[in-house]
Amino acid sequence: MGKQAAIELISKSIHSGCFADKIDKEMRFNVYEDDLITDNFTASFDTCCDRSDLSQLNKEHQNGNLSIIEDITDSHYTHIVKDIDGQYYAVQFKDGDLADQ
C-alpha cells in the first residue's frame, strides 16, 4: 500500500469485518471459491466481528498498532489487516465513526 493510501486510512474507521485465515498455495485448491477473498487469504463470512471486535480493531488502528496487510478490490471488504495478537481480519474501512452506523 502506498504512503498516500495509508494516510487516507487514518481518517477512516472500520465499520465491518470478519475473521480471515492466511493460506499457502497448496491449500488454495482445497478452499471453497466463495471463501477465497484474495490469493493469500480466506474469509470466514459466517464468523463476522461483533461490535466489541470492531471497537478493539478501531482502537488499534487509531493507535497505529493495526497492520494493513493487503488491499481487497473485489469484495465488500476493503483490506486484510492483522491485529497485535496476530489475528487476521477482512475489514471495511469507511468515512465516519463506528458509532455513526
Sequence and secondary structure as in RCSB ss.txt:
>XXXX:A:sequence
MGKQAAIELISKSIHSGCFADKIDKEMRFNVYEDDLITDNFTASFDTCCDRSDLSQLNKEHQNGNLSIIEDITDS
HYTHIVKDIDGQYYAVQFKDGDLADQ
>XXXX:A:secstr
  HHHHHHHHTEEEEEEEEEEE  TTGGGGS GGGB SSSEEEEEEEE  HHHHHHHHHHHHTT  EEEEE SSS
S  EEEE TTS EEEEEEEES GGG 
